[in-house]
Amino acid sequence: MQWITLISTVVGAAIATGSTMLLDRQRWKRERLDRETQARRTLYGDYLAGLSEARHTCGNVARNPDIEPATRRTTAREAFGPCIGLRYQMTISAPGRVVDASEDTFRRLRDLRDRVMEGILVTDPVYLEGRRAYDDALATLRARMREDVRSSGDSTAP
């Protein structure tokens, strides 16, 4: 009779310990996924802000025909600088679909910047085509970023 009580106590303790460990592990996984999703959300926002700032600066340069060529090149090149570091962060933090869209958007903006550095203005068809290509790539990038963040968040839903 004493053995049954002892065995029951040990089995109960093992079940309680095992279930606590399982629940802690699930909570740890959920919290880790939440942290990773939040980090990607922040990176995505920073990257989009950097691209937007660079595009805005290039647009301002392309609106002003009176800017000297050397100033035009320097301003456009410097505006693009912050995007480069964020681009590399994207390649190691985002899923492949987002990285592909990110690279395409980066290249489209770089092409537009290069045209601005060469002296085209916002009224030139080359600028308008480049801007349209960039806007299309940016729309795709945003959609994939939203999908990624949404799917990461959905996997933690009860």
N, C-alpha and C positions, 0 to 999 in steps of 0.2 A: 504494500500500500504506500509506503514512504517513497519507493522508487517511482511510482506513477506520478506522485506530486512533483518530485524533482524533475522528471522527464518533461512533464507538462510545463513546468516553469522554464526550463531550458528551451523547449520548442517555442513557447510564447515569446521569450526574449529574442530568439533568433528571428522569428517572424517580424517582431517590432523593429529590430535593428535593420533587417533587410529592407523592409518597406521604407524606413526613414532614409536609408542610403539611396534607394531607388528614387524617392521623391527629391532628395537633395541633388542627385545627378540630373534629373529632368529640369529642375530649377536652374542649375548651373548652365546647362545647354541652352535653355531659353534666354537667360541673361546674357550669355556670350553671343548668341544670335542677335539679340537686341542691340548690344554694343557694336557689333559689326555692321548692322544695318544703319545705326546712327552715324557711325564713322563714314560709311559710304554716302549717306545723305549729306553730310557736311562737305565731303570731298566733291560730290556732284554740284552742290550749290557754289562752292568756291570755283570750280572749273567753269561752270556756266557764267558766273560773274566775271571771271577773267576773260573769257571769250567775248562776252558782251562789251566789256571795257575796251578791249583791243579793237573790236569792230567799230565801236562808237568813235574812238580816236582816229581810226583809218578813215571813217566817213567824214569826220571834221576836216581832216587833211585834204581829202578829195573834194571837199566843198570850196576850198580856198585856192584859187588859181595863182595867187600872189606869193605863196610860200616858195622860198628858194629851194632848189633841188636837194641840197645837202641837208637842210632842215627837214624837208619832207621825208627823206630817207631815215634820218635819225629818229624823228618822232614816231614814224610807223614801226620801225624796228624795236624801239624801246617799249612801245605799247604792247607789243606781242610777247615780250620777255616773260612776264609772270605765267603765261599759258604753258610755257615749255616745262617747267618743273611740275606743274599740276598734271600735265600730259603723262609724265612718267609715273606719277602716283596712280593715275587711272589704270595704267597697264598692269600694275601689281595688285590693285585692290578691287577692280570691277570684274564682273563676269565677261566672257568673250564677246557676247553680243553687244554689250555696252562699250567695250574697248574698240571693237570694229567701228561702231558709229562715232565714237570719240575721235578715232584716228581720221576718219573721213571728214568730220567737221573741222578738225585741226588743219588738215591739208587744204580744205576749201578756203578757210580763213587766211591761211598762209599765202595761197595763190592770190587772193584778193589784196592782201597786204603788199605782195610783190608788185602787182599792177599799180597800186597807189604809189609805191616807191618810184615806179617808172614815170609817174606824172599824170596818169589818167584822172579824170574828174568824174563826179557822180552822174553827170549827164551822158558820159560815154557808154555806148552799148556794151563794151567789154566790162565796165564796172557793173552795169545793171545785170548782165549775165552772171558775173561772179557773185554778186550779192544774192541773186536768186538761188544759185547753187549752194551757197553757204546757208541761206535760210532753210532750204529743203533738208540739208544735212543736219542742221540744228534741230529741226522739228523731229527728225528720226531719232536723234540722240536723246532728246527730252522724253520721247515716248518710251524708249528702251530703259532709260533711267527710272521712269515712273513704274514700268513693269517690274524692274528689279526690286525696287524698294517695296512695292506692293506685294510681290510674291514672297519676299523675305518676311514681311510683316504678317502675311496670311498664315505662314507655317507655324506661327506661335499662337494662333487663335485657338481657343478651346474647342 
